[in-house]
Amino acid sequence: MVDQFRRKSPEALLQEIVKVNKGHLKIILGAVSGSGKTYHMLLEGNAMKKSGIDVVVGLVSVSNHPKTVEQTGQLENIAPIEWNNEGIIKCDLDMEAILARNPELVLVDELAHRNSPQAKNKTRLDDVLELINKKISVITTVNIYDLQGVREVAEETLGVRVQVDHCVPEDTLDLADEVKLIDVTPESILKRLHDGTIERTIVTSKGRDKLYLRDNLAVLRELSLRFVAEEVNEVLDSYREKQGMLGASGASEKILVSVQYHWNGSILIRRGQQIAKRLGAELLVVCFRSSKRNLTKNEESFRREIKKLVGKIGGSFEERPIINEDVADEIYNYATKKKITRIVVGQTKRSRLEEVMYGSILNKILRKTKNIDLFIVADRAEKEGERILPAKKSEIPTSDPYRRLSHKELENEVHKIKNGTLKVYIGSAPGVGKTFTMLREANILKRNGIDVVIGLLETHGRKETLEQVGTLEFIPRKKVKYKHVILEEMDTEAILKRNPEVVLVDEIAHTNIPTSKYSKRYMDVEEIIKSGISVISTMNIQHLESLNDSVEQITGVRVRETVPDNILRMADEIELIDISAKALRTRMRQGNIYAATKIEQSLNNFFRTGNLIALRELALREVADDVDERLESLERSRTLRGPWRKQEIIFVCVNLGNDSERLIRRGFRIAYRLKARWYVIYVKDHAALSESEESMSNKVKSLTERLGGEFEIYETSHRRKVVYELVQKLNERKATQVIIGQSARTRVEEIMKGSVVQKLLRLVRHLDVLVVADYKSEKDKNF
């Protein structure tokens, strides 16, 4: 990049010198008290001390469980200053003692704290900032509802008042050099409450009983995941801008609704809002208008209503002048500048003849936005009025509770009861600590009398991971001869014969040796679970099948080992192991992830900063969506993405080309969020498929069925009738949305031969149509 050779301005130099002269601030964030923030803070403190850093404990909350406080180990403790607040003993940092001791790092619990009236600083946050400015680094903890703006959202969503002694400003996380989220499932929190790992006084004395209801814990967990995802997104955008990168990162969605001051403007905005909520996306609304003429009274009225609506739903609105009289060009340029991933527009009102004579803004946008999805909202207003986004799948009528179950139904219910449970630790990349955490949990289970064994462990030579094995029993791997080489695989038969209560299975996305009973390790896991044995496993976000294209867009690498999304859906618990890109790259440089020979190559490829930031955001959003899906499955109406109202039927149209699998993955992700039935459809216009087409057809069918859809092939007598056959099938099945790829034809070819996309749009104006971007991986990105 040119900028890296440019001389820094005096202001930029001063800013960097000031930053170098400060201490490092790390904030550990959790959904609620008891999520393990203090425990992890002390673990990190002890690890820092082992590496030669001068660490002291400035304050550990007395409300923590004794086992947590025990984690202070040999760390030096600087006693806090106690004071009485209406009969309640409070503790402030002893700033004079800490500054006199002048350590390299101080551990400070509960950042959201108001100091005594006699203290030099009003709040603990002020204390921490003073320490940072005095070159003393700080690791501290905070709950999501201790952030001012988030607490208000939490109270509105939960419908209960969140009791807090003091809130810190919402932008507090922006002050940190590093933020780490401790992700814990509601089930784990409730178990800790039940067995006394979390002190009951934390809940009862602060009047937070209602926060510790299962569903409320899930909402707070989702808030935490989404809040950190937004923080990471800002870091990613900033990083990409500095690197001169244009367009969307691929880690998150950003929706743009293009409206005119017309009666259908509110319909498009509502549709855009509902899509944005389902995708956890930012919503922007823009109106391009000519500055050469004044608005009519009707347009002024629609303008006021649109601005009011956008404000009400939490979007952002902007009015822009048309500069070059080409609205399509203005929309495209604006979308590119704002890093939009999906543009929402209305159907064209022009006939085929009018489109030929005068052109169509919609068709012009289609030709320009090859790298941005285009969502065309159905024109149903005349027939149905304002259309609501279909969402919640129609409930299947429950059977009569007095009816006796059939033998097969009874058998299925018994099997469900007998099955073991599945817990999966997810990370954004190798080395985040999934296996380490899995082993630590297994040792806790063993101490509590649970029969736990290791079925398959991959330490990759990491000493700290191997140390966590402790006294856990290993099931020896099975040795398999393949192509004159002895290889090792997990011995599923030996695990079933040993029949433990819990088995640890690392790297669930692993592909087995071709001669194995199952082609993938997750299939072995399914058999183990069906036998009644519970499994704790690990995987990275890039191995999730439906994210395969997003990961390639981010990293330029096509991940070959994947697991179907339903494996995560069948998991009883999913926990994210979060770590910042900076911390992960530091671990890599220290040799804690790969061997020394691989370090530089990894840092310059998959472990580039931009890759790691984007993958972290992708993981945060995916787990947040999973939390929301589980809430919604309990028929909750207050999930953060909002409820659905009626069933949707989605058709993904493929042509057996190279982008067919990408379209299917996109179709699945949309259908899953909409609780929709979905089909993949191919219309054959020639007698027999070629060998390559037959091969692609089999791949497409396999992928569709693996993701839970249905693949169908139809035939037509002539190429020109393909679109009409498509439309007939869409109408027969009462489709509500069509997904299709961008036209591969040039402008000249479209004029000579026509465009399948444009033909389809003309014939299905009563349906929503998503035209998926023709994104090509930028493998030479300078991340």
MOVENLIN-V480694 format. One record per pair of residues at least 6 apart in sequence whose C-alpha atoms are under 8 Angstrom apart, sorted by the first residue. I is the first residue (numbers start at 1). J is the second residue. If there is no record, write none. Layout:
BEGIN
i=I j=J
i=I j=J
END
This chain:
BEGIN
i=1 j=243
i=1 j=244
i=21 j=133
i=21 j=135
i=22 j=132
i=22 j=133
i=22 j=134
i=22 j=135
i=22 j=136
i=22 j=137
i=23 j=131
i=23 j=132
i=23 j=133
i=23 j=134
i=23 j=135
i=23 j=136
i=23 j=137
i=23 j=138
i=24 j=132
i=24 j=135
i=24 j=136
i=24 j=137
i=24 j=138
i=24 j=176
i=24 j=177
i=25 j=132
i=25 j=137
i=25 j=138
i=25 j=139
i=25 j=140
i=25 j=175
i=25 j=176
i=25 j=177
i=25 j=178
i=26 j=138
i=26 j=139
i=26 j=140
i=26 j=176
i=26 j=177
i=26 j=178
i=26 j=179
i=26 j=180
i=27 j=139
i=27 j=140
i=27 j=141
i=27 j=142
i=27 j=173
i=27 j=176
i=27 j=178
i=27 j=179
i=27 j=180
i=28 j=37
i=28 j=41
i=28 j=139
i=28 j=140
i=28 j=141
i=28 j=142
i=28 j=179
i=28 j=180
i=28 j=181
i=28 j=182
i=29 j=37
i=29 j=141
i=29 j=142
i=29 j=143
i=29 j=144
i=29 j=179
i=29 j=180
i=29 j=181
i=29 j=182
i=29 j=224
i=30 j=36
i=30 j=37
i=30 j=141
i=30 j=142
i=30 j=143
i=30 j=144
i=30 j=181
i=30 j=182
i=30 j=183
i=30 j=221
i=30 j=224
i=31 j=143
i=31 j=144
i=31 j=145
i=31 j=182
i=31 j=183
i=31 j=184
i=31 j=217
i=31 j=220
i=31 j=221
i=31 j=223
i=31 j=224
i=32 j=143
i=32 j=144
i=32 j=145
i=32 j=217
i=32 j=220
i=33 j=143
i=33 j=202
i=34 j=64
i=34 j=189
i=34 j=192
i=34 j=198
i=35 j=182
i=35 j=183
i=35 j=184
i=35 j=189
i=36 j=182
i=37 j=141
i=37 j=142
i=37 j=182
i=38 j=60
i=38 j=64
i=38 j=68
i=38 j=109
i=38 j=141
i=39 j=68
i=39 j=69
i=39 j=71
i=41 j=107
i=41 j=139
i=41 j=140
i=41 j=141
i=42 j=71
i=42 j=72
i=42 j=107
i=43 j=71
i=43 j=72
i=45 j=55
i=45 j=75
i=45 j=107
i=46 j=72
i=46 j=73
i=46 j=74
i=46 j=75
i=48 j=54
i=48 j=55
i=49 j=55
i=49 j=75
i=53 j=104
i=53 j=105
i=54 j=103
i=54 j=104
i=54 j=105
i=55 j=75
i=55 j=76
i=55 j=103
i=55 j=104
i=55 j=105
i=55 j=106
i=55 j=107
i=56 j=75
i=56 j=76
i=56 j=77
i=56 j=78
i=56 j=103
i=56 j=105
i=56 j=106
i=56 j=107
i=57 j=72
i=57 j=75
i=57 j=76
i=57 j=77
i=57 j=78
i=57 j=106
i=57 j=107
i=57 j=108
i=58 j=77
i=58 j=78
i=58 j=79
i=58 j=80
i=58 j=93
i=58 j=94
i=58 j=98
i=58 j=106
i=58 j=107
i=58 j=108
i=59 j=77
i=59 j=78
i=59 j=79
i=59 j=80
i=59 j=92
i=59 j=93
i=59 j=107
i=59 j=108
i=59 j=109
i=60 j=69
i=60 j=107
i=60 j=108
i=60 j=109
i=61 j=109
i=61 j=110
i=63 j=199
i=63 j=201
i=63 j=202
i=64 j=198
i=64 j=199
i=65 j=197
i=65 j=198
i=65 j=199
i=67 j=197
i=78 j=94
i=78 j=97
i=78 j=98
i=79 j=93
i=79 j=94
i=80 j=91
i=80 j=92
i=80 j=93
i=80 j=94
i=81 j=91
i=81 j=92
i=81 j=93
i=81 j=94
i=82 j=89
i=82 j=90
i=82 j=91
i=82 j=92
i=83 j=89
i=83 j=90
i=83 j=91
i=83 j=92
i=83 j=116
i=84 j=90
i=91 j=115
i=92 j=115
i=92 j=116
i=92 j=124
i=93 j=124
i=93 j=127
i=95 j=127
i=99 j=131
i=102 j=136
i=103 j=136
i=104 j=135
i=104 j=136
i=104 j=137
i=105 j=136
i=105 j=137
i=105 j=138
i=105 j=139
i=106 j=136
i=106 j=137
i=106 j=138
i=106 j=139
i=107 j=138
i=107 j=139
i=107 j=140
i=108 j=138
i=108 j=139
i=108 j=140
i=108 j=141
i=109 j=140
i=109 j=141
i=109 j=142
i=110 j=140
i=110 j=141
i=110 j=142
i=111 j=124
i=111 j=125
i=111 j=140
i=111 j=141
i=111 j=142
i=111 j=168
i=112 j=123
i=112 j=124
i=112 j=125
i=112 j=142
i=112 j=146
i=112 j=165
i=112 j=166
i=112 j=167
i=112 j=168
i=113 j=123
i=113 j=124
i=113 j=125
i=113 j=165
i=113 j=166
i=113 j=167
i=114 j=122
i=114 j=123
i=114 j=124
i=114 j=165
i=114 j=166
i=115 j=121
i=115 j=122
i=115 j=123
i=115 j=124
i=116 j=122
i=121 j=127
i=125 j=168
i=128 j=138
i=131 j=137
i=131 j=138
i=132 j=138
i=144 j=150
i=144 j=151
i=144 j=220
i=144 j=223
i=144 j=224
i=145 j=151
i=145 j=154
i=145 j=162
i=145 j=220
i=146 j=164
i=146 j=166
i=146 j=167
i=146 j=168
i=147 j=167
i=147 j=168
i=147 j=169
i=147 j=170
i=147 j=172
i=148 j=167
i=148 j=168
i=148 j=169
i=148 j=170
i=149 j=169
i=149 j=170
i=150 j=170
i=150 j=223
i=151 j=162
i=154 j=162
i=154 j=219
i=154 j=220
i=154 j=223
i=155 j=161
i=155 j=162
i=157 j=219
i=157 j=638
i=157 j=640
i=158 j=216
i=158 j=219
i=158 j=638
i=160 j=210
i=162 j=208
i=162 j=211
i=163 j=206
i=163 j=207
i=163 j=208
i=164 j=206
i=173 j=179
i=174 j=231
i=178 j=580
i=178 j=582
i=179 j=579
i=179 j=580
i=180 j=578
i=180 j=579
i=180 j=580
i=181 j=224
i=181 j=225
i=181 j=228
i=181 j=577
i=181 j=578
i=181 j=579
i=182 j=576
i=182 j=577
i=182 j=578
i=183 j=221
i=183 j=225
i=183 j=575
i=183 j=576
i=183 j=577
i=183 j=578
i=184 j=221
i=184 j=575
i=184 j=576
i=185 j=218
i=185 j=221
i=185 j=573
i=185 j=574
i=185 j=575
i=186 j=214
i=186 j=215
i=186 j=217
i=186 j=218
i=186 j=221
i=187 j=214
i=187 j=573
i=190 j=212
i=190 j=214
i=192 j=198
i=193 j=199
i=193 j=200
i=202 j=208
i=203 j=209
i=203 j=212
i=210 j=216
i=211 j=217
i=215 j=631
i=218 j=627
i=218 j=628
i=218 j=631
i=219 j=627
i=219 j=628
i=219 j=639
i=219 j=640
i=221 j=624
i=221 j=627
i=222 j=624
i=222 j=625
i=222 j=627
i=222 j=628
i=223 j=624
i=225 j=620
i=225 j=621
i=225 j=623
i=225 j=624
i=226 j=280
i=226 j=620
i=226 j=621
i=226 j=624
i=228 j=620
i=229 j=616
i=229 j=617
i=229 j=618
i=229 j=620
i=229 j=621
i=230 j=617
i=232 j=613
i=232 j=614
i=232 j=616
i=232 j=617
i=233 j=252
i=233 j=614
i=233 j=617
i=235 j=613
i=236 j=610
i=236 j=613
i=236 j=614
i=239 j=610
i=240 j=246
i=240 j=610
i=240 j=783
i=243 j=782
i=243 j=783
i=246 j=336
i=246 j=337
i=246 j=339
i=247 j=336
i=247 j=337
i=247 j=338
i=247 j=339
i=247 j=340
i=248 j=339
i=248 j=340
i=248 j=341
i=249 j=553
i=249 j=554
i=249 j=614
i=250 j=550
i=250 j=551
i=250 j=553
i=250 j=554
i=250 j=614
i=251 j=550
i=251 j=554
i=251 j=614
i=251 j=615
i=251 j=617
i=251 j=618
i=252 j=281
i=252 j=617
i=252 j=618
i=252 j=621
i=253 j=276
i=253 j=279
i=253 j=280
i=253 j=281
i=253 j=282
i=253 j=340
i=253 j=341
i=253 j=342
i=254 j=276
i=254 j=281
i=254 j=282
i=254 j=283
i=254 j=284
i=254 j=339
i=254 j=340
i=254 j=341
i=254 j=342
i=255 j=272
i=255 j=276
i=255 j=281
i=255 j=282
i=255 j=283
i=255 j=284
i=255 j=340
i=255 j=341
i=255 j=342
i=255 j=343
i=255 j=344
i=256 j=272
i=256 j=283
i=256 j=284
i=256 j=285
i=256 j=286
i=256 j=335
i=256 j=340
i=256 j=342
i=256 j=343
i=256 j=344
i=257 j=268
i=257 j=269
i=257 j=272
i=257 j=283
i=257 j=284
i=257 j=285
i=257 j=286
i=257 j=343
i=257 j=344
i=257 j=345
i=258 j=285
i=258 j=286
i=258 j=287
i=258 j=288
i=258 j=331
i=258 j=343
i=258 j=344
i=258 j=345
i=259 j=265
i=259 j=268
i=259 j=269
i=259 j=285
i=259 j=286
i=259 j=287
i=259 j=288
i=259 j=345
i=260 j=287
i=260 j=288
i=260 j=289
i=261 j=287
i=261 j=299
i=261 j=300
i=261 j=302
i=261 j=303
i=261 j=306
i=262 j=299
i=262 j=302
i=263 j=302
i=265 j=302
i=265 j=306
i=266 j=306
i=266 j=309
i=267 j=386
i=267 j=387
i=268 j=344
i=268 j=345
i=268 j=346
i=268 j=377
i=269 j=285
i=269 j=310
i=270 j=388
i=271 j=377
i=271 j=388
i=271 j=389
i=272 j=283
i=272 j=344
i=273 j=283
i=273 j=313
i=273 j=315
i=274 j=389
i=276 j=282
i=276 j=283
i=277 j=640
i=277 j=641
i=277 j=642
i=278 j=641
i=278 j=642
i=278 j=673
i=278 j=674
i=279 j=641
i=279 j=673
i=280 j=621
i=280 j=625
i=280 j=641
i=282 j=315
i=283 j=314
i=283 j=315
i=283 j=316
i=284 j=315
i=284 j=316
i=284 j=317
i=285 j=310
i=285 j=315
i=285 j=316
i=285 j=317
i=285 j=318
i=286 j=317
i=286 j=318
i=286 j=319
i=286 j=320
i=287 j=318
i=287 j=319
i=287 j=320
i=288 j=319
i=288 j=320
i=288 j=321
i=288 j=322
i=288 j=327
i=288 j=330
i=288 j=331
i=289 j=319
i=289 j=320
i=289 j=321
i=289 j=322
i=290 j=321
i=290 j=322
i=290 j=323
i=290 j=325
i=291 j=321
i=291 j=322
i=307 j=317
i=310 j=316
i=310 j=317
i=311 j=317
i=322 j=330
i=323 j=330
i=324 j=330
i=327 j=361
i=328 j=361
i=328 j=362
i=328 j=364
i=328 j=365
i=328 j=368
i=329 j=365
i=329 j=368
i=331 j=365
i=332 j=365
i=332 j=368
i=332 j=369
i=335 j=343
i=340 j=372
i=341 j=372
i=341 j=373
i=342 j=372
i=342 j=373
i=342 j=374
i=342 j=375
i=343 j=372
i=343 j=373
i=343 j=374
i=343 j=375
i=344 j=374
i=344 j=375
i=344 j=376
i=344 j=377
i=345 j=362
i=345 j=374
i=345 j=375
i=345 j=376
i=345 j=377
i=346 j=376
i=346 j=377
i=346 j=378
i=346 j=379
i=347 j=362
i=347 j=376
i=347 j=377
i=347 j=378
i=347 j=379
i=347 j=765
i=348 j=360
i=348 j=361
i=348 j=362
i=350 j=360
i=352 j=762
i=363 j=758
i=366 j=374
i=366 j=742
i=369 j=773
i=370 j=742
i=370 j=773
i=370 j=774
i=370 j=775
i=371 j=773
i=371 j=774
i=371 j=775
i=372 j=772
i=372 j=773
i=372 j=774
i=372 j=775
i=373 j=770
i=373 j=771
i=373 j=772
i=373 j=773
i=374 j=770
i=374 j=771
i=374 j=772
i=374 j=773
i=375 j=768
i=375 j=769
i=375 j=770
i=375 j=771
i=376 j=768
i=376 j=769
i=376 j=770
i=377 j=767
i=377 j=768
i=377 j=769
i=378 j=765
i=378 j=766
i=378 j=767
i=378 j=768
i=378 j=769
i=379 j=765
i=379 j=766
i=379 j=767
i=380 j=386
i=380 j=387
i=380 j=766
i=381 j=387
i=389 j=644
i=389 j=645
i=390 j=644
i=390 j=645
i=390 j=646
i=390 j=647
i=390 j=648
i=390 j=674
i=391 j=643
i=391 j=644
i=391 j=645
i=391 j=646
i=391 j=647
i=391 j=648
i=391 j=674
i=391 j=675
i=391 j=676
i=392 j=643
i=392 j=644
i=392 j=645
i=392 j=646
i=392 j=647
i=392 j=674
i=392 j=675
i=393 j=644
i=393 j=645
i=393 j=646
i=393 j=647
i=393 j=648
i=393 j=674
i=393 j=675
i=393 j=676
i=394 j=645
i=394 j=646
i=394 j=647
i=415 j=530
i=418 j=530
i=418 j=531
i=418 j=532
i=419 j=529
i=419 j=530
i=419 j=531
i=419 j=532
i=419 j=533
i=419 j=534
i=420 j=528
i=420 j=529
i=420 j=530
i=420 j=531
i=420 j=532
i=420 j=533
i=420 j=534
i=420 j=535
i=421 j=529
i=421 j=533
i=421 j=534
i=421 j=535
i=421 j=571
i=421 j=572
i=422 j=529
i=422 j=534
i=422 j=535
i=422 j=536
i=422 j=537
i=422 j=570
i=422 j=571
i=422 j=572
i=422 j=573
i=423 j=535
i=423 j=536
i=423 j=537
i=423 j=571
i=423 j=572
i=423 j=573
i=423 j=574
i=423 j=575
i=424 j=536
i=424 j=537
i=424 j=538
i=424 j=539
i=424 j=568
i=424 j=571
i=424 j=573
i=424 j=574
i=424 j=575
i=425 j=434
i=425 j=438
i=425 j=536
i=425 j=537
i=425 j=538
i=425 j=539
i=425 j=574
i=425 j=575
i=425 j=576
i=425 j=577
i=426 j=434
i=426 j=538
i=426 j=539
i=426 j=540
i=426 j=541
i=426 j=574
i=426 j=575
i=426 j=576
i=426 j=577
i=426 j=619
i=427 j=433
i=427 j=434
i=427 j=539
i=427 j=540
i=427 j=541
i=427 j=576
i=427 j=577
i=427 j=578
i=427 j=616
i=427 j=619
i=428 j=540
i=428 j=541
i=428 j=542
i=428 j=577
i=428 j=578
i=428 j=612
i=428 j=615
i=428 j=616
i=428 j=618
i=428 j=619
i=429 j=540
i=429 j=541
i=429 j=542
i=429 j=612
i=429 j=615
i=430 j=540
i=430 j=593
i=431 j=584
i=431 j=587
i=431 j=588
i=431 j=592
i=431 j=593
i=432 j=577
i=432 j=578
i=432 j=579
i=432 j=584
i=433 j=577
i=434 j=538
i=434 j=539
i=434 j=577
i=435 j=457
i=435 j=458
i=435 j=459
i=435 j=465
i=435 j=506
i=435 j=538
i=436 j=464
i=436 j=465
i=436 j=468
i=438 j=504
i=438 j=536
i=438 j=537
i=438 j=538
i=439 j=465
i=439 j=468
i=439 j=469
i=440 j=468
i=440 j=469
i=442 j=452
i=442 j=472
i=442 j=504
i=443 j=469
i=443 j=470
i=443 j=471
i=443 j=472
i=445 j=451
i=445 j=452
i=446 j=452
i=446 j=472
i=450 j=501
i=450 j=502
i=451 j=500
i=451 j=501
i=451 j=502
i=452 j=472
i=452 j=473
i=452 j=500
i=452 j=501
i=452 j=502
i=452 j=503
i=452 j=504
i=453 j=472
i=453 j=473
i=453 j=474
i=453 j=475
i=453 j=500
i=453 j=502
i=453 j=503
i=453 j=504
i=454 j=472
i=454 j=473
i=454 j=474
i=454 j=475
i=454 j=503
i=454 j=504
i=454 j=505
i=455 j=474
i=455 j=475
i=455 j=476
i=455 j=477
i=455 j=490
i=455 j=491
i=455 j=492
i=455 j=495
i=455 j=503
i=455 j=504
i=455 j=505
i=456 j=474
i=456 j=475
i=456 j=477
i=456 j=490
i=456 j=504
i=456 j=505
i=456 j=506
i=457 j=504
i=457 j=505
i=457 j=506
i=458 j=506
i=458 j=507
i=459 j=465
i=459 j=466
i=460 j=593
i=460 j=594
i=461 j=594
i=461 j=595
i=462 j=592
i=462 j=593
i=462 j=594
i=463 j=592
i=475 j=491
i=475 j=494
i=475 j=495
i=476 j=490
i=476 j=491
i=477 j=488
i=477 j=489
i=477 j=490
i=477 j=491
i=478 j=488
i=478 j=489
i=478 j=490
i=478 j=491
i=479 j=486
i=479 j=487
i=479 j=488
i=479 j=489
i=480 j=486
i=480 j=487
i=480 j=488
i=480 j=489
i=481 j=487
i=482 j=513
i=482 j=515
i=489 j=512
i=489 j=513
i=492 j=524
i=492 j=528
i=495 j=503
i=495 j=528
i=496 j=528
i=496 j=531
i=499 j=533
i=500 j=533
i=501 j=533
i=501 j=534
i=502 j=533
i=502 j=534
i=502 j=535
i=502 j=536
i=503 j=533
i=503 j=534
i=503 j=535
i=503 j=536
i=504 j=535
i=504 j=536
i=504 j=537
i=505 j=525
i=505 j=535
i=505 j=536
i=505 j=537
i=505 j=538
i=506 j=537
i=506 j=538
i=506 j=539
i=507 j=537
i=507 j=538
i=507 j=539
i=508 j=521
i=508 j=522
i=508 j=525
i=508 j=537
i=508 j=538
i=508 j=539
i=508 j=563
i=509 j=520
i=509 j=521
i=509 j=522
i=509 j=539
i=509 j=543
i=509 j=561
i=509 j=562
i=509 j=563
i=510 j=520
i=510 j=521
i=510 j=522
i=510 j=561
i=510 j=562
i=511 j=519
i=511 j=520
i=511 j=521
i=511 j=561
i=512 j=518
i=512 j=519
i=512 j=520
i=512 j=521
i=513 j=519
i=518 j=524
i=522 j=563
i=522 j=567
i=525 j=535
i=528 j=534
i=528 j=535
i=529 j=535
i=541 j=547
i=541 j=615
i=541 j=618
i=541 j=619
i=542 j=548
i=542 j=551
i=542 j=559
i=542 j=562
i=542 j=615
i=543 j=559
i=543 j=561
i=543 j=562
i=543 j=563
i=544 j=562
i=544 j=563
i=544 j=564
i=544 j=565
i=545 j=562
i=545 j=563
i=545 j=564
i=545 j=565
i=545 j=665
i=546 j=564
i=546 j=565
i=546 j=665
i=546 j=666
i=546 j=668
i=546 j=669
i=547 j=665
i=548 j=558
i=548 j=559
i=548 j=562
i=549 j=558
i=549 j=662
i=549 j=665
i=551 j=557
i=551 j=558
i=551 j=559
i=551 j=615
i=552 j=558
i=552 j=559
i=552 j=777
i=553 j=775
i=553 j=776
i=553 j=777
i=553 j=778
i=554 j=611
i=554 j=614
i=554 j=615
i=554 j=777
i=555 j=606
i=555 j=611
i=555 j=779
i=556 j=777
i=556 j=778
i=556 j=779
i=556 j=780
i=556 j=781
i=557 j=606
i=557 j=779
i=564 j=706
i=564 j=707
i=565 j=707
i=566 j=707
i=568 j=574
i=569 j=626
i=574 j=623
i=575 j=623
i=576 j=619
i=576 j=620
i=576 j=623
i=578 j=616
i=579 j=616
i=580 j=613
i=580 j=616
i=581 j=609
i=581 j=612
i=581 j=613
i=581 j=616
i=582 j=609
i=585 j=603
i=585 j=607
i=585 j=609
i=587 j=593
i=588 j=594
i=588 j=599
i=588 j=603
i=589 j=599
i=591 j=599
i=602 j=608
i=606 j=612
i=608 j=783
i=609 j=783
i=610 j=783
i=611 j=783
i=628 j=639
i=628 j=640
i=628 j=641
i=629 j=673
i=631 j=639
i=632 j=639
i=632 j=643
i=636 j=643
i=637 j=643
i=644 j=674
i=647 j=674
i=647 j=675
i=647 j=676
i=647 j=677
i=648 j=674
i=648 j=675
i=648 j=676
i=648 j=677
i=648 j=735
i=648 j=736
i=648 j=737
i=649 j=676
i=649 j=677
i=649 j=678
i=649 j=734
i=649 j=735
i=649 j=736
i=649 j=737
i=650 j=667
i=650 j=671
i=650 j=676
i=650 j=677
i=650 j=678
i=650 j=679
i=650 j=735
i=650 j=736
i=650 j=737
i=650 j=738
i=650 j=739
i=651 j=667
i=651 j=678
i=651 j=679
i=651 j=680
i=651 j=681
i=651 j=730
i=651 j=735
i=651 j=737
i=651 j=738
i=651 j=739
i=652 j=663
i=652 j=664
i=652 j=667
i=652 j=678
i=652 j=679
i=652 j=680
i=652 j=681
i=652 j=738
i=652 j=739
i=652 j=740
i=653 j=680
i=653 j=681
i=653 j=682
i=653 j=738
i=653 j=739
i=653 j=740
i=653 j=741
i=654 j=660
i=654 j=663
i=654 j=680
i=654 j=681
i=654 j=682
i=654 j=740
i=654 j=741
i=655 j=682
i=655 j=683
i=656 j=682
i=656 j=693
i=656 j=696
i=656 j=697
i=656 j=700
i=657 j=696
i=659 j=741
i=660 j=700
i=661 j=700
i=661 j=703
i=663 j=739
i=663 j=740
i=663 j=741
i=663 j=772
i=664 j=680
i=664 j=700
i=664 j=703
i=664 j=704
i=667 j=678
i=667 j=739
i=668 j=678
i=668 j=707
i=668 j=708
i=668 j=709
i=671 j=677
i=671 j=678
i=677 j=709
i=678 j=709
i=678 j=710
i=679 j=709
i=679 j=710
i=679 j=711
i=679 j=712
i=680 j=704
i=680 j=709
i=680 j=710
i=680 j=711
i=680 j=712
i=681 j=711
i=681 j=712
i=681 j=713
i=681 j=714
i=682 j=712
i=682 j=713
i=682 j=714
i=683 j=713
i=683 j=714
i=683 j=715
i=683 j=716
i=683 j=722
i=683 j=725
i=683 j=726
i=684 j=713
i=684 j=714
i=684 j=715
i=684 j=716
i=684 j=722
i=685 j=715
i=685 j=716
i=685 j=717
i=685 j=718
i=685 j=719
i=685 j=722
i=686 j=715
i=686 j=716
i=686 j=717
i=686 j=718
i=686 j=719
i=700 j=711
i=701 j=710
i=701 j=711
i=704 j=710
i=704 j=711
i=705 j=711
i=714 j=725
i=715 j=725
i=716 j=722
i=716 j=725
i=723 j=756
i=723 j=759
i=723 j=760
i=727 j=760
i=727 j=763
i=727 j=764
i=735 j=767
i=736 j=767
i=736 j=768
i=737 j=767
i=737 j=768
i=737 j=769
i=737 j=770
i=738 j=767
i=738 j=768
i=738 j=769
i=738 j=770
i=739 j=769
i=739 j=770
i=739 j=771
i=739 j=772
i=740 j=757
i=740 j=769
i=740 j=770
i=740 j=771
i=740 j=772
i=741 j=757
i=741 j=771
i=741 j=772
i=741 j=773
i=741 j=774
i=742 j=757
i=742 j=771
i=742 j=772
i=742 j=773
i=742 j=774
i=743 j=755
i=743 j=756
i=743 j=757
i=745 j=755
i=761 j=769
END
